[in-house]
């Protein structure tokens, strides 16, 4: 049986989680109404709580993408958590 290319954020190793958090931060910072720069710990907590589903492929070159189904949910969760942190 082939392994599923879909992985929950929580199932990734800490090194890959840190990379994914940075990529999410780059993607979502312009979309969120944040008045100040959020600390990395706040982003890590918010992403971990949302636990988005990712498309994780390791064919020729590794690719990690946020599943479209998780995008809107993650954006809403980040907005709630990060504005609460401000």
N, C-alpha and C positions, 0 to 999 in steps of 0.2 A: 504494500500500500504506500503510495506517495505521500510525503509530508505536505501539509497545507502551507501555502505561501503566506497565509494570514497569521499574524502574531499580535498578541496583546502587548502593549508597552511593558507591562509588569513581567512578561516572560523573557525579556531581553536582559543580557548581562549588563552590569553597571556601566561599563565602558561604552557600550552601544546606547544605553539610555542617556548618558551624558551628551553624546553626539546628537541624538534625536531631540533632546531638549533644546540644544543650541539651534538646530534647524527650525524647530517650531517657534522659538523665540524670534528668529529672523523673519519668518513667514508672518507671524501674527502681531508683532509689535506695531507695524503701521496700521493695522486694522482695529486696534483696541484704543479706547479713549483713556489712556494712562497719562496722568499729569507729571509723573516723575519716572526715572529709570528704576525698574524693579530689580531687586537683588536676585541673583541666580537661585538662591534657596527658595524664593517665592515661586519662581517659574517651575522648579523641580517639584515642589509640593503640588502645585496646580495640575501639572501634567500627570503626575503619579495618581492623583485623585480621579482625574478624568479617565485614565487608563485607555487611551484610544487604540483602535485596531490599525495595524500597519500592514502593508504589503511588503514582505521581506523575501527577496529573491537573491540567491547566491549563485546563479548561473554565471557565466563568464566574468562579469563584474557585479559586485554586490549592489543591490538597489533597495532602498528603503523609502516607501512612500506612505503617506497618510491615506487611508481608505476614504473614498468620497463620502461614504456613509458616516464616518466619524468626524468629518471636517466641521460641519455646522455645530454639532454637539460639543466638540472641543472648543470652538470659538466662544460659545455661550458659557461654558464652564470656566474658561480662562478669564473671561470678562468678569464673571461673578467673583471668582477667587482673587484675582489680582486687584480689582477695585476695592475689595474688602481689605486687602493688605495695605493700601495707601494710607 
